Each structure stands twice: as C-alpha cells, then as structure tokens.
Amino acid sequence: FESKHRYFMDAANASDKIAVIDTKEGKLEKLVSVGKVPHPGRGANFVDPQFGPVWSTGHLGDAVVSLISTASDDPKFAKYKANNWKVVQELKMPGAGNL
C-alpha cells in the first residue's frame, strides 16, 4: 500500500510492471513499467524532497530500486500530481534484490 492505504501496489513480475489498484473504487488505477522482475514483497513509503510522496521497490532481476510517485489529496503535495504513478527515479544498487 501507499502511505494513505487507498492504493495497493503489487508486482506483476512476468510483465515487469507494478499494478496499482484503487481499493476505494475497486479497479485497476495504473500499470507502471519498472525494471526487470519487481520484488513481490512490500515496498517502502516516504516523502522524497525532490519528488514528494513515493513508494519504492527493489527488483529480483535488476540492480535498481524504483521510486514511484504516489497520489495524494494533501494540498502540500499538489505540485507533484503530474508525476503520479510514474517512475520518478531509479537508484542504482550493487546487486539485485530488495530494500
């Protein structure tokens, strides 16, 4: 889940995507393309100083951690809305795995 627990994120490993499910509306919100074989475990939520609220995950088949911008109704994060459900940064890691 992202930090407000409305959107559930799950790895669609075979397609190298993260499925974003809106639990309030009961529908698929977005499929986000990420690195090879996103980790099926939980990610980490935090507020990035450059990109605002993000959800992050490692990859089993790629040496990166992807930061995905998440939606927020909080007015202080309105300036990040154009990036919602997009990979805003990939952090290079020494090897594949998770956080």
Biopython code that builds the backbone (N, CA, C, O; Angstrom):
import numpy as np
from Bio.PDB.StructureBuilder import StructureBuilder

atoms = [
    (1, "PHE", "N", (0.834, -1.193, 0.000)),
    (1, "PHE", "CA", (0.000, 0.000, 0.000)),
    (1, "PHE", "C", (0.874, 1.251, 0.000)),
    (1, "PHE", "O", (2.010, 1.237, 0.476)),
    (2, "GLU", "N", (0.317, 2.337, -0.547)),
    (2, "GLU", "CA", (0.988, 3.621, -0.394)),
    (2, "GLU", "C", (0.640, 4.147, 0.992)),
    (2, "GLU", "O", (-0.100, 3.489, 1.724)),
    (3, "SER", "N", (1.146, 5.293, 1.366)),
    (3, "SER", "CA", (1.063, 5.761, 2.755)),
    (3, "SER", "C", (-0.351, 6.008, 3.271)),
    (3, "SER", "O", (-0.566, 5.943, 4.481)),
    (4, "LYS", "N", (-1.316, 6.288, 2.410)),
    (4, "LYS", "CA", (-2.694, 6.546, 2.856)),
    (4, "LYS", "C", (-3.574, 5.299, 2.807)),
    (4, "LYS", "O", (-4.750, 5.359, 3.167)),
    (5, "HIS", "N", (-3.023, 4.181, 2.369)),
    (5, "HIS", "CA", (-3.696, 2.880, 2.325)),
    (5, "HIS", "C", (-4.909, 2.825, 1.403)),
    (5, "HIS", "O", (-5.794, 1.991, 1.597)),
    (6, "ARG", "N", (-4.961, 3.689, 0.417)),
    (6, "ARG", "CA", (-6.026, 3.610, -0.587)),
    (6, "ARG", "C", (-5.580, 2.755, -1.772)),
    (6, "ARG", "O", (-6.354, 1.958, -2.303)),
    (7, "TYR", "N", (-4.334, 2.928, -2.172)),
    (7, "TYR", "CA", (-3.826, 2.244, -3.360)),
    (7, "TYR", "C", (-2.905, 1.098, -2.958)),
    (7, "TYR", "O", (-1.948, 1.273, -2.204)),
    (8, "PHE", "N", (-3.222, -0.068, -3.481)),
    (8, "PHE", "CA", (-2.418, -1.263, -3.230)),
    (8, "PHE", "C", (-1.515, -1.485, -4.434)),
    (8, "PHE", "O", (-1.984, -1.485, -5.572)),
    (9, "MET", "N", (-0.220, -1.674, -4.190)),
    (9, "MET", "CA", (0.729, -1.928, -5.261)),
    (9, "MET", "C", (1.185, -3.380, -5.190)),
    (9, "MET", "O", (1.519, -3.895, -4.123)),
    (10, "ASP", "N", (1.190, -4.024, -6.347)),
    (10, "ASP", "CA", (1.579, -5.425, -6.407)),
    (10, "ASP", "C", (2.435, -5.662, -7.644)),
    (10, "ASP", "O", (2.179, -5.097, -8.707)),
    (11, "ALA", "N", (3.439, -6.491, -7.497)),
    (11, "ALA", "CA", (4.345, -6.790, -8.612)),
    (11, "ALA", "C", (3.664, -7.708, -9.619)),
    (11, "ALA", "O", (3.142, -8.764, -9.261)),
    (12, "ALA", "N", (3.677, -7.296, -10.873)),
    (12, "ALA", "CA", (3.252, -8.143, -11.992)),
    (12, "ALA", "C", (4.551, -8.614, -12.643)),
    (12, "ALA", "O", (4.952, -8.116, -13.695)),
    (13, "ASN", "N", (5.197, -9.580, -11.999)),
    (13, "ASN", "CA", (6.569, -9.972, -12.347)),
    (13, "ASN", "C", (6.766, -10.358, -13.801)),
    (13, "ASN", "O", (7.762, -9.965, -14.407)),
    (14, "ALA", "N", (5.848, -11.112, -14.372)),
    (14, "ALA", "CA", (6.026, -11.597, -15.741)),
    (14, "ALA", "C", (6.070, -10.461, -16.757)),
    (14, "ALA", "O", (6.636, -10.615, -17.839)),
    (15, "SER", "N", (5.476, -9.327, -16.412)),
    (15, "SER", "CA", (5.448, -8.197, -17.354)),
    (15, "SER", "C", (6.345, -7.041, -16.919)),
    (15, "SER", "O", (6.364, -6.001, -17.578)),
    (16, "ASP", "N", (7.092, -7.202, -15.820)),
    (16, "ASP", "CA", (7.975, -6.150, -15.302)),
    (16, "ASP", "C", (7.206, -4.852, -15.037)),
    (16, "ASP", "O", (7.631, -3.763, -15.424)),
    (17, "LYS", "N", (6.072, -5.003, -14.371)),
    (17, "LYS", "CA", (5.225, -3.850, -14.052)),
    (17, "LYS", "C", (4.768, -3.925, -12.595)),
    (17, "LYS", "O", (4.795, -4.983, -11.968)),
    (18, "ILE", "N", (4.352, -2.785, -12.086)),
    (18, "ILE", "CA", (3.687, -2.707, -10.787)),
    (18, "ILE", "C", (2.228, -2.365, -11.068)),
    (18, "ILE", "O", (1.931, -1.370, -11.730)),
    (19, "ALA", "N", (1.322, -3.196, -10.559)),
    (19, "ALA", "CA", (-0.108, -2.930, -10.693)),
    (19, "ALA", "C", (-0.535, -2.054, -9.520)),
    (19, "ALA", "O", (-0.278, -2.389, -8.364)),
    (20, "VAL", "N", (-1.188, -0.933, -9.820)),
    (20, "VAL", "CA", (-1.704, -0.019, -8.800)),
    (20, "VAL", "C", (-3.217, -0.208, -8.768)),
    (20, "VAL", "O", (-3.902, 0.076, -9.751)),
    (21, "ILE", "N", (-3.737, -0.686, -7.640)),
    (21, "ILE", "CA", (-5.160, -0.972, -7.505)),
    (21, "ILE", "C", (-5.783, 0.018, -6.536)),
    (21, "ILE", "O", (-5.322, 0.173, -5.406)),
    (22, "ASP", "N", (-6.838, 0.686, -6.990)),
    (22, "ASP", "CA", (-7.582, 1.629, -6.156)),
    (22, "ASP", "C", (-8.566, 0.821, -5.323)),
    (22, "ASP", "O", (-9.567, 0.338, -5.852)),
    (23, "THR", "N", (-8.300, 0.664, -4.030)),
    (23, "THR", "CA", (-9.158, -0.160, -3.180)),
    (23, "THR", "C", (-10.485, 0.520, -2.868)),
    (23, "THR", "O", (-11.451, -0.162, -2.523)),
    (24, "LYS", "N", (-10.560, 1.830, -2.977)),
    (24, "LYS", "CA", (-11.817, 2.553, -2.745)),
    (24, "LYS", "C", (-12.781, 2.335, -3.911)),
    (24, "LYS", "O", (-13.973, 2.107, -3.705)),
    (25, "GLU", "N", (-12.258, 2.407, -5.133)),
    (25, "GLU", "CA", (-13.082, 2.244, -6.333)),
    (25, "GLU", "C", (-13.148, 0.788, -6.801)),
    (25, "GLU", "O", (-14.008, 0.428, -7.604)),
    (26, "GLY", "N", (-12.231, -0.047, -6.292)),
    (26, "GLY", "CA", (-12.210, -1.449, -6.682)),
    (26, "GLY", "C", (-11.808, -1.671, -8.131)),
    (26, "GLY", "O", (-12.375, -2.522, -8.816)),
    (27, "LYS", "N", (-10.815, -0.892, -8.601)),
    (27, "LYS", "CA", (-10.404, -1.023, -10.005)),
    (27, "LYS", "C", (-8.897, -0.827, -10.151)),
    (27, "LYS", "O", (-8.222, -0.307, -9.263)),
    (28, "LEU", "N", (-8.403, -1.261, -11.297)),
    (28, "LEU", "CA", (-7.003, -1.049, -11.625)),
    (28, "LEU", "C", (-6.811, 0.423, -11.966)),
    (28, "LEU", "O", (-7.467, 0.944, -12.868)),
    (29, "GLU", "N", (-5.922, 1.088, -11.254)),
    (29, "GLU", "CA", (-5.642, 2.508, -11.487)),
    (29, "GLU", "C", (-4.591, 2.688, -12.581)),
    (29, "GLU", "O", (-4.728, 3.547, -13.452)),
    (30, "LYS", "N", (-3.532, 1.860, -12.526)),
    (30, "LYS", "CA", (-2.419, 2.055, -13.459)),
    (30, "LYS", "C", (-1.513, 0.834, -13.432)),
    (30, "LYS", "O", (-1.402, 0.150, -12.414)),
    (31, "LEU", "N", (-0.866, 0.568, -14.564)),
    (31, "LEU", "CA", (0.241, -0.382, -14.639)),
    (31, "LEU", "C", (1.489, 0.440, -14.886)),
    (31, "LEU", "O", (1.579, 1.157, -15.883)),
    (32, "VAL", "N", (2.452, 0.341, -13.985)),
    (32, "VAL", "CA", (3.677, 1.139, -14.063)),
    (32, "VAL", "C", (4.826, 0.236, -14.510)),
    (32, "VAL", "O", (5.133, -0.756, -13.850)),
    (33, "SER", "N", (5.455, 0.578, -15.622)),
    (33, "SER", "CA", (6.611, -0.186, -16.104)),
    (33, "SER", "C", (7.821, 0.115, -15.229)),
    (33, "SER", "O", (8.153, 1.273, -14.978)),
    (34, "VAL", "N", (8.471, -0.953, -14.772)),
    (34, "VAL", "CA", (9.650, -0.810, -13.908)),
    (34, "VAL", "C", (10.754, -1.734, -14.413)),
    (34, "VAL", "O", (10.631, -2.315, -15.491)),
    (35, "GLY", "N", (11.829, -1.872, -13.644)),
    (35, "GLY", "CA", (12.942, -2.743, -14.004)),
    (35, "GLY", "C", (12.537, -4.204, -14.045)),
    (35, "GLY", "O", (11.384, -4.553, -13.790)),
    (36, "LYS", "N", (13.489, -5.040, -14.365)),
    (36, "LYS", "CA", (13.241, -6.466, -14.549)),
    (36, "LYS", "C", (12.882, -7.163, -13.236)),
    (36, "LYS", "O", (13.606, -7.062, -12.245)),
    (37, "VAL", "N", (11.776, -7.856, -13.248)),
    (37, "VAL", "CA", (11.239, -8.659, -12.140)),
    (37, "VAL", "C", (11.144, -7.853, -10.839)),
    (37, "VAL", "O", (11.982, -8.013, -9.951)),
    (38, "PRO", "N", (10.125, -6.986, -10.723)),
    (38, "PRO", "CA", (9.950, -6.237, -9.473)),
    (38, "PRO", "C", (9.738, -7.195, -8.301)),
    (38, "PRO", "O", (9.115, -8.246, -8.451)),
    (39, "HIS", "N", (10.256, -6.825, -7.148)),
    (39, "HIS", "CA", (10.170, -7.674, -5.963)),
    (39, "HIS", "C", (8.714, -7.822, -5.535)),
    (39, "HIS", "O", (7.991, -6.828, -5.469)),
    (40, "PRO", "N", (8.265, -9.060, -5.238)),
    (40, "PRO", "CA", (6.869, -9.270, -4.857)),
    (40, "PRO", "C", (6.539, -8.856, -3.420)),
    (40, "PRO", "O", (5.367, -8.850, -3.046)),
    (41, "GLY", "N", (7.526, -8.517, -2.620)),
    (41, "GLY", "CA", (7.280, -8.114, -1.233)),
    (41, "GLY", "C", (6.859, -6.662, -1.129)),
    (41, "GLY", "O", (6.752, -5.953, -2.129)),
    (42, "ARG", "N", (6.625, -6.239, 0.089)),
    (42, "ARG", "CA", (6.199, -4.857, 0.298)),
    (42, "ARG", "C", (7.342, -3.904, -0.039)),
    (42, "ARG", "O", (8.517, -4.263, 0.043)),
    (43, "GLY", "N", (6.980, -2.711, -0.412)),
    (43, "GLY", "CA", (7.968, -1.670, -0.678)),
    (43, "GLY", "C", (8.059, -0.751, 0.525)),
    (43, "GLY", "O", (7.658, -1.115, 1.631)),
    (44, "ALA", "N", (8.583, 0.431, 0.305)),
    (44, "ALA", "CA", (8.708, 1.418, 1.382)),
    (44, "ALA", "C", (8.114, 2.740, 0.918)),
    (44, "ALA", "O", (8.322, 3.156, -0.222)),
    (45, "ASN", "N", (7.375, 3.398, 1.805)),
    (45, "ASN", "CA", (6.785, 4.712, 1.536)),
    (45, "ASN", "C", (7.603, 5.786, 2.233)),
    (45, "ASN", "O", (8.011, 5.620, 3.383)),
    (46, "PHE", "N", (7.840, 6.884, 1.533)),
    (46, "PHE", "CA", (8.471, 8.035, 2.169)),
    (46, "PHE", "C", (8.236, 9.263, 1.305)),
    (46, "PHE", "O", (7.807, 9.156, 0.156)),
    (47, "VAL", "N", (8.520, 10.423, 1.867)),
    (47, "VAL", "CA", (8.407, 11.675, 1.117)),
    (47, "VAL", "C", (9.808, 12.057, 0.660)),
    (47, "VAL", "O", (10.678, 12.381, 1.469)),
    (48, "ASP", "N", (10.004, 12.012, -0.647)),
    (48, "ASP", "CA", (11.280, 12.384, -1.243)),
    (48, "ASP", "C", (11.319, 13.907, -1.380)),
    (48, "ASP", "O", (10.327, 14.494, -1.813)),
    (49, "PRO", "N", (12.424, 14.566, -1.028)),
    (49, "PRO", "CA", (12.472, 16.031, -1.098)),
    (49, "PRO", "C", (12.309, 16.584, -2.516)),
    (49, "PRO", "O", (11.878, 17.724, -2.688)),
    (50, "GLN", "N", (12.646, 15.794, -3.519)),
    (50, "GLN", "CA", (12.525, 16.263, -4.902)),
    (50, "GLN", "C", (11.217, 15.829, -5.570)),
    (50, "GLN", "O", (10.683, 16.561, -6.404)),
    (51, "PHE", "N", (10.691, 14.641, -5.215)),
    (51, "PHE", "CA", (9.545, 14.073, -5.920)),
    (51, "PHE", "C", (8.281, 13.932, -5.078)),
    (51, "PHE", "O", (7.260, 13.472, -5.589)),
    (52, "GLY", "N", (8.319, 14.315, -3.808)),
    (52, "GLY", "CA", (7.140, 14.206, -2.953)),
    (52, "GLY", "C", (6.910, 12.770, -2.504)),
    (52, "GLY", "O", (7.861, 11.997, -2.391)),
    (53, "PRO", "N", (5.632, 12.397, -2.243)),
    (53, "PRO", "CA", (5.339, 11.054, -1.748)),
    (53, "PRO", "C", (5.680, 9.993, -2.803)),
    (53, "PRO", "O", (5.257, 10.086, -3.956)),
    (54, "VAL", "N", (6.443, 8.994, -2.387)),
    (54, "VAL", "CA", (6.827, 7.914, -3.293)),
    (54, "VAL", "C", (6.676, 6.569, -2.602)),
    (54, "VAL", "O", (6.658, 6.476, -1.374)),
    (55, "TRP", "N", (6.569, 5.544, -3.410)),
    (55, "TRP", "CA", (6.620, 4.151, -2.979)),
    (55, "TRP", "C", (7.809, 3.558, -3.694)),
    (55, "TRP", "O", (7.982, 3.794, -4.890)),
    (56, "SER", "N", (8.632, 2.800, -3.006)),
    (56, "SER", "CA", (9.849, 2.269, -3.611)),
    (56, "SER", "C", (9.882, 0.749, -3.521)),
    (56, "SER", "O", (9.345, 0.150, -2.590)),
    (57, "THR", "N", (10.525, 0.147, -4.508)),
    (57, "THR", "CA", (10.689, -1.302, -4.511)),
    (57, "THR", "C", (11.966, -1.684, -5.232)),
    (57, "THR", "O", (12.396, -1.014, -6.171)),
    (58, "GLY", "N", (12.564, -2.773, -4.776)),
    (58, "GLY", "CA", (13.718, -3.339, -5.456)),
    (58, "GLY", "C", (13.258, -4.313, -6.527)),
    (58, "GLY", "O", (12.059, -4.475, -6.758)),
    (59, "HIS", "N", (14.211, -4.956, -7.177)),
    (59, "HIS", "CA", (13.907, -5.886, -8.266)),
    (59, "HIS", "C", (14.757, -7.134, -8.113)),
    (59, "HIS", "O", (15.923, -7.062, -7.724)),
    (60, "LEU", "N", (14.163, -8.274, -8.421)),
    (60, "LEU", "CA", (14.893, -9.535, -8.338)),
    (60, "LEU", "C", (15.812, -9.737, -9.533)),
    (60, "LEU", "O", (16.790, -10.479, -9.442)),
    (61, "GLY", "N", (15.509, -9.085, -10.654)),
    (61, "GLY", "CA", (16.292, -9.282, -11.860)),
    (61, "GLY", "C", (17.023, -8.047, -12.338)),
    (61, "GLY", "O", (17.510, -8.014, -13.468)),
    (62, "ASP", "N", (17.108, -7.027, -11.491)),
    (62, "ASP", "CA", (17.732, -5.770, -11.897)),
    (62, "ASP", "C", (18.329, -5.105, -10.657)),
    (62, "ASP", "O", (17.742, -5.178, -9.578)),
    (63, "ALA", "N", (19.453, -4.477, -10.796)),
    (63, "ALA", "CA", (20.150, -3.862, -9.661)),
    (63, "ALA", "C", (19.729, -2.408, -9.474)),
    (63, "ALA", "O", (20.569, -1.508, -9.458)),
    (64, "VAL", "N", (18.422, -2.185, -9.333)),
    (64, "VAL", "CA", (17.898, -0.837, -9.087)),
    (64, "VAL", "C", (16.782, -0.892, -8.052)),
    (64, "VAL", "O", (16.156, -1.932, -7.844)),
    (65, "VAL", "N", (16.548, 0.238, -7.413)),
    (65, "VAL", "CA", (15.360, 0.469, -6.602)),
    (65, "VAL", "C", (14.583, 1.550, -7.331)),
    (65, "VAL", "O", (15.105, 2.636, -7.579)),
    (66, "SER", "N", (13.329, 1.252, -7.677)),
    (66, "SER", "CA", (12.483, 2.209, -8.389)),
    (66, "SER", "C", (11.667, 3.024, -7.398)),
    (66, "SER", "O", (11.082, 2.474, -6.465)),
    (67, "LEU", "N", (11.626, 4.344, -7.602)),
    (67, "LEU", "CA", (10.772, 5.237, -6.820)),
    (67, "LEU", "C", (9.593, 5.618, -7.702)),
    (67, "LEU", "O", (9.772, 6.174, -8.785)),
    (68, "ILE", "N", (8.382, 5.315, -7.231)),
    (68, "ILE", "CA", (7.159, 5.608, -7.973)),
    (68, "ILE", "C", (6.390, 6.681, -7.216)),
    (68, "ILE", "O", (6.074, 6.514, -6.038)),
    (69, "SER", "N", (6.092, 7.778, -7.894)),
    (69, "SER", "CA", (5.318, 8.864, -7.288)),
    (69, "SER", "C", (3.903, 8.367, -7.007)),
    (69, "SER", "O", (3.286, 7.740, -7.868)),
    (70, "THR", "N", (3.385, 8.642, -5.811)),
    (70, "THR", "CA", (2.043, 8.195, -5.438)),
    (70, "THR", "C", (1.085, 9.373, -5.349)),
    (70, "THR", "O", (1.496, 10.516, -5.149)),
    (71, "ALA", "N", (-0.196, 9.073, -5.499)),
    (71, "ALA", "CA", (-1.228, 10.108, -5.439)),
    (71, "ALA", "C", (-1.424, 10.571, -3.999)),
    (71, "ALA", "O", (-1.269, 9.792, -3.059)),
    (72, "SER", "N", (-1.765, 11.842, -3.838)),
    (72, "SER", "CA", (-2.041, 12.397, -2.514)),
    (72, "SER", "C", (-3.084, 13.499, -2.639)),
    (72, "SER", "O", (-3.022, 14.327, -3.548)),
    (73, "ASP", "N", (-4.048, 13.500, -1.712)),
    (73, "ASP", "CA", (-5.049, 14.565, -1.671)),
    (73, "ASP", "C", (-4.570, 15.757, -0.855)),
    (73, "ASP", "O", (-5.246, 16.785, -0.800)),
    (74, "ASP", "N", (-3.422, 15.627, -0.230)),
    (74, "ASP", "CA", (-2.875, 16.692, 0.600)),
    (74, "ASP", "C", (-2.438, 17.859, -0.290)),
    (74, "ASP", "O", (-1.608, 17.669, -1.179)),
    (75, "PRO", "N", (-2.982, 19.064, -0.070)),
    (75, "PRO", "CA", (-2.636, 20.219, -0.909)),
    (75, "PRO", "C", (-1.140, 20.513, -0.981)),
    (75, "PRO", "O", (-0.668, 21.043, -1.986)),
    (76, "LYS", "N", (-0.390, 20.180, 0.065)),
    (76, "LYS", "CA", (1.046, 20.478, 0.036)),
    (76, "LYS", "C", (1.795, 19.615, -0.980)),
    (76, "LYS", "O", (2.938, 19.917, -1.321)),
    (77, "PHE", "N", (1.159, 18.539, -1.470)),
    (77, "PHE", "CA", (1.788, 17.683, -2.473)),
    (77, "PHE", "C", (1.192, 17.877, -3.867)),
    (77, "PHE", "O", (1.506, 17.112, -4.779)),
    (78, "ALA", "N", (0.343, 18.883, -4.046)),
    (78, "ALA", "CA", (-0.322, 19.116, -5.336)),
    (78, "ALA", "C", (0.668, 19.320, -6.477)),
    (78, "ALA", "O", (0.389, 18.924, -7.609)),
    (79, "LYS", "N", (1.808, 19.924, -6.202)),
    (79, "LYS", "CA", (2.779, 20.205, -7.268)),
    (79, "LYS", "C", (3.406, 18.938, -7.855)),
    (79, "LYS", "O", (4.065, 19.007, -8.892)),
    (80, "TYR", "N", (3.213, 17.785, -7.212)),
    (80, "TYR", "CA", (3.780, 16.528, -7.702)),
    (80, "TYR", "C", (2.770, 15.701, -8.505)),
    (80, "TYR", "O", (3.109, 14.623, -8.994)),
    (81, "LYS", "N", (1.546, 16.188, -8.643)),
    (81, "LYS", "CA", (0.458, 15.421, -9.253)),
    (81, "LYS", "C", (0.780, 14.925, -10.665)),
    (81, "LYS", "O", (0.375, 13.822, -11.030)),
    (82, "ALA", "N", (1.489, 15.704, -11.454)),
    (82, "ALA", "CA", (1.817, 15.302, -12.833)),
    (82, "ALA", "C", (2.663, 14.030, -12.872)),
    (82, "ALA", "O", (2.707, 13.347, -13.895)),
    (83, "ASN", "N", (3.331, 13.708, -11.772)),
    (83, "ASN", "CA", (4.183, 12.518, -11.717)),
    (83, "ASN", "C", (3.496, 11.294, -11.121)),
    (83, "ASN", "O", (4.107, 10.228, -11.041)),
    (84, "ASN", "N", (2.225, 11.427, -10.697)),
    (84, "ASN", "CA", (1.543, 10.302, -10.061)),
    (84, "ASN", "C", (1.592, 9.052, -10.917)),
    (84, "ASN", "O", (1.288, 9.069, -12.110)),
    (85, "TRP", "N", (1.987, 7.962, -10.262)),
    (85, "TRP", "CA", (2.066, 6.628, -10.854)),
    (85, "TRP", "C", (3.072, 6.550, -12.001)),
    (85, "TRP", "O", (2.866, 5.836, -12.983)),
    (86, "LYS", "N", (4.155, 7.293, -11.854)),
    (86, "LYS", "CA", (5.281, 7.216, -12.789)),
    (86, "LYS", "C", (6.554, 6.935, -11.992)),
    (86, "LYS", "O", (6.678, 7.339, -10.836)),
    (87, "VAL", "N", (7.490, 6.241, -12.625)),
    (87, "VAL", "CA", (8.807, 6.065, -12.011)),
    (87, "VAL", "C", (9.512, 7.411, -12.109)),
    (87, "VAL", "O", (9.754, 7.911, -13.207)),
    (88, "VAL", "N", (9.841, 7.996, -10.960)),
    (88, "VAL", "CA", (10.494, 9.307, -10.956)),
    (88, "VAL", "C", (12.003, 9.197, -10.769)),
    (88, "VAL", "O", (12.742, 10.134, -11.069)),
    (89, "GLN", "N", (12.457, 8.045, -10.272)),
    (89, "GLN", "CA", (13.892, 7.854, -10.102)),
    (89, "GLN", "C", (14.199, 6.365, -9.962)),
    (89, "GLN", "O", (13.415, 5.607, -9.391)),
    (90, "GLU", "N", (15.352, 5.961, -10.492)),
    (90, "GLU", "CA", (15.865, 4.613, -10.287)),
    (90, "GLU", "C", (17.228, 4.738, -9.627)),
    (90, "GLU", "O", (18.145, 5.354, -10.171)),
    (91, "LEU", "N", (17.347, 4.149, -8.454)),
    (91, "LEU", "CA", (18.597, 4.196, -7.704)),
    (91, "LEU", "C", (19.414, 2.956, -8.032)),
    (91, "LEU", "O", (18.958, 1.834, -7.811)),
    (92, "LYS", "N", (20.596, 3.147, -8.549)),
    (92, "LYS", "CA", (21.474, 2.024, -8.885)),
    (92, "LYS", "C", (21.995, 1.388, -7.599)),
    (92, "LYS", "O", (22.407, 2.077, -6.666)),
    (93, "MET", "N", (21.965, 0.057, -7.575)),
    (93, "MET", "CA", (22.398, -0.701, -6.411)),
    (93, "MET", "C", (23.552, -1.626, -6.805)),
    (93, "MET", "O", (23.774, -1.860, -7.993)),
    (94, "PRO", "N", (24.290, -2.154, -5.819)),
    (94, "PRO", "CA", (25.411, -3.038, -6.150)),
    (94, "PRO", "C", (24.972, -4.409, -6.671)),
    (94, "PRO", "O", (25.779, -5.134, -7.252)),
    (95, "GLY", "N", (23.702, -4.769, -6.467)),
    (95, "GLY", "CA", (23.208, -6.055, -6.945)),
    (95, "GLY", "C", (21.698, -6.106, -6.872)),
    (95, "GLY", "O", (21.075, -5.246, -6.248)),
    (96, "ALA", "N", (21.102, -7.105, -7.504)),
    (96, "ALA", "CA", (19.651, -7.263, -7.493)),
    (96, "ALA", "C", (19.190, -7.686, -6.103)),
    (96, "ALA", "O", (19.964, -8.252, -5.331)),
    (97, "GLY", "N", (17.940, -7.413, -5.793)),
    (97, "GLY", "CA", (17.369, -7.782, -4.504)),
    (97, "GLY", "C", (16.341, -6.770, -4.076)),
    (97, "GLY", "O", (15.761, -6.084, -4.918)),
    (98, "ASN", "N", (16.101, -6.659, -2.788)),
    (98, "ASN", "CA", (15.111, -5.718, -2.288)),
    (98, "ASN", "C", (15.746, -4.814, -1.254)),
    (98, "ASN", "O", (16.931, -4.925, -0.940)),
    (99, "LEU", "N", (14.924, -3.914, -0.733)),
    (99, "LEU", "CA", (15.381, -2.907, 0.227)),
    (99, "LEU", "C", (15.968, -3.542, 1.475)),
    (99, "LEU", "O", (16.399, -2.833, 2.384)),
]
sb = StructureBuilder()
sb.init_structure("model")
sb.init_model(0)
sb.init_chain("A")
sb.init_seg("    ")
for serial, (resi, resn, name, xyz) in enumerate(atoms, 1):
    if name == "N":
        sb.init_residue(resn, " ", resi, " ")
    sb.init_atom(name, np.array(xyz, "f"), 0.0, 1.0, " ", f" {name:<3s}", serial, name[0])
structure = sb.get_structure()
